[in-house]
Every structure is written in structure tokens, then in C-alpha cells.
Amino acid sequence: MELLKASSLLFVLLNPFLISIYLISLIRDLTLKEFVKVMVRAHLISGIVFVIFAITGEGVFEDVFNVRFGAFLIFGGIIFLWIGIQSIFSGKIVLIDTHGNPEHVAGSVAMPFMIAPGTISASVLIGSSLPTSSAAMAIGIAITFSLVSIIVFKLIHDPLKKRNERLLSRYVEVVGRVVALFTGTYAIEMIARGITLLWPV
């Protein structure tokens, strides 16, 4: 039961639907084979990072990076707030360069869309509540479901793009603005949490 809860937490924070909207340029421009290759690499990179944070815990920030976890949350929140504000005013969320080798594109996908303060915090929480092997399994399950969901979105998108390209573009723009509202709201929440950790009342 705890394993499923942990997997669900990380999966919700990964939010493959939101990632799909952010990566719409990749979904449009890459073939299915290229897209799957990029997504597999991005999810592998993210999974490894999540497992590392699950094992090392919150102390890695102070012991290794010599920073407090609250500062990490505030900086991550500022980045997401900037992304959200830009997306609301432009209606476009195209932040990935689709050119270059798949491994380079995969790195851009993994950071900051998958490896973010929210998902790293969840990984730390999973590592503190489950044994190491169970924590790694929970992360693996969440990563797998996220990968499958994004590939399914690509499979649905490609046939629709050929028949209703203008309608699909309009849909992505509207949904992009709505997603940006939640991105900005989540960013404010992260900043508030970081401030609370740094300066507890």
C-alpha cells in the first residue's frame, strides 16, 4: 500500500499530461521512433537522479552542496514562476530545442521538466518512508507509467495533427495558458514552503 502511495505521489508530480504540453514542439517535430528514444533517455536520467535523492535524503543538500533545502525550493519556485508568467502572456510553451543529438535533447527534457524541486522533494520523502529497494521500485513504477502516458499522447497526437492541425494548435494554446496558471500557483507554493523552512515562524 505504501509502495503504491509513493508511486502515485511521484507520478502526480511528474504529471505526464503537463509535460506533454510543455514538450509539444518535440511531439510535433520528431518521428515516433526519435521521440520514444528521447523520452526513454530522459526518464532514465530522471529515474537515476530520483533514486540518488531517495537514498541520500534531504541531508545531501547541506552535506554535499552546502545549501539548505529551503533555498533550493525558493530558487526552483522562481524558475517555475518565470515559466508560468511567460506562458500565460504568450500562450506558447515551447522551451525545448528540437535540434541536436537525442541525448542532448533528453537532458533538456529531464531538467527542468522532470527533475524539479517538487519531484526531488517527493523522492526524498519516498526514501525516508520506504526501504531502499522499495523506494527504488516505487520510483521505477512512477517513471514507467509517466513514459507510457507521454508515448500514448504522441500516438494520439500524430493522426489528429494531419486532419485538424489548426484546431489542435488552438487547443494546445488554450490548455497551455490553463496549465501555466497551475504552474505559477505551484511555484508560489514552493517559494512559500522554502521561506517557511528557512525562516520558521
N, C-alpha and C positions, 0 to 999 in steps of 0.2 A: 504493500500500500504506500509506504513512504517512498519507494522507488518510483512509482507512478506519479506521485505528487511532485517529486523533484523534477522528473522529466517534463511534466506539464508546465511547471513554473518556467523552466528554461525555454520550452517551445513557445509559450505565450510571449515571452520577452524577445525571442528571435523574430516572431511574427512574420512568417514567410510571405503573407499577403502584402504587408507593408514593404518588405524587402523587394518583392516583385515590382511594386510601383516605383520604388527608387531606382531599380535596375532596368527600367523599361527600354532604355537605349540598347542594352545588351540583348534583351529579349527580341527587339526588332531587328537588330543588325547581324546577329550571329546565327549560324545554322544550328539545328538541334544538336548535332554531334559536338560542335565547338562550345555551345552553351553548357551542355552536360559536363564537358571536360573542365570548363572554368568553375562551374558550381561544385563539382566534386573536390577540386583543389581547394576552393575557398572554404568548404565545410570541413575538410581535413585539417587545414591550418587552424580554423576556429576551434575544432574539437580538441586539438592538441593543447592550445592555449587554455581552454576551459579546464581541462584535466589538470594542467600545471597549477592553475589558481585554486582548484578544488583541493589539491594535495598540500600546497604551501599555505593556503589560508590568508586571512587579512594581514597577518604579520609580515608578509613579504613586502608590503609597501614601505613599512618602517625599517625592516631589517636589510632589505636589498636596495630599494630605491631611495630610502631615507626621506620619504614623504608620508604624510598622513592620508588615510583613506578618504577622509572628508574633502581634502584638496583635490583628489582625483575625481570625486563626484562633481564638484563645482566646475572644474575645467571641462569635463565631459558634458555637463549640462549646458555650459556656454556654447560649446560646439553645436549641440543639437538645437539650441535656441536659434543660433545663426542660420542653420539649415532650414528650420521651420519658418522663420521670417522670410527668407529668400523665396521659399516655395510658395508661400501664401500670396506674395505680391506678383510673382512671375507666372504661377500656375504650372510651372515646369519643374520636374525633379530629375534632371539629367546631370548627374555628377560623376559619371564614370566614363573614362576614355576607353572606347571600344577597340582602339588600335593597339598593336603590340602583341607580344607573346602571351599565351593563355596564363602562364604562371604569374606574369606581371599584373594582368587584369584580375586574376584571382586574389592577389594580395590587396588590390584596391577594393574588392568586394568584401573581403574578410574584415578589413579595417577601413572605415569605422562602422560599416553597416551591421556586421555580425559581432565583432569583438568591440563591445561598447561598455560603458560603465554599468549599465543595467544587467547585461548578460554576465559580466565579470563578477558583479556583486552576487548574482544568483549562483554562480559556480562556487564562490567562496562559501555561501550558505549551504549548498549541497554537500560540499566537502566536510563541513562542520557537523552535519546531521546524519551522514551515512558513512559506513566503512569505505575505504579507498576503492575497493573493487566495485562496490555497489554504486558509488558516486560516478566512477568512470562509465559504468553501464548506463546509468541514468542520462548522462551527458551524451553517450552514444545513441541512445534511443531518440532523444530530442533532436540531435543533429540529423539522424536518418530521416525522421518524419519531415523536418524542415526541407531537406534536399528533395525528397519525393514531391512535396507540395509545390515547390518552385518549378520543378520539371513539368508537373501536371499543368501549371499555369502557362508555361511555354507551349505545351501541346494544344491547349485550348486557344491560345492567342494566335498562333500562326494561321489556322484556317480562317479565323474571323478577320484577320488583317487584310487578307486578299479580297474579301467580299465587302467589308464595311470599314475601310481604313479611316474615313473622316469621322464616323460615329465612334470608333474605338479611340481615336485621338482625343475627341471631346470628352469621352468617358474618363480617360486617364488624367486629363487636365482637371476635371471636377473632383475626381477621387483624390488626386494629388493635393488639392487645396484642403480637402477634409482631413486627409492624413497629416498634413502639415500642422493643423490645429492641435491634433493629439501629440505630435512630435514636440511642439512648443510647450504644451502643458506638461508633458513628461519631463522636459528639460527643466522647467521651473521647479518641479518636484525634486529632481536630482540636486539642483542647486540648494534648495531648502534643506534637504537631508544632509548635504555636505556642510552647510553652515551650522546645523544643529550638532553635528559630530565635532566640528572644530571649536565651536563656542556653545557648549551645552548651557541651558538656562538653569 
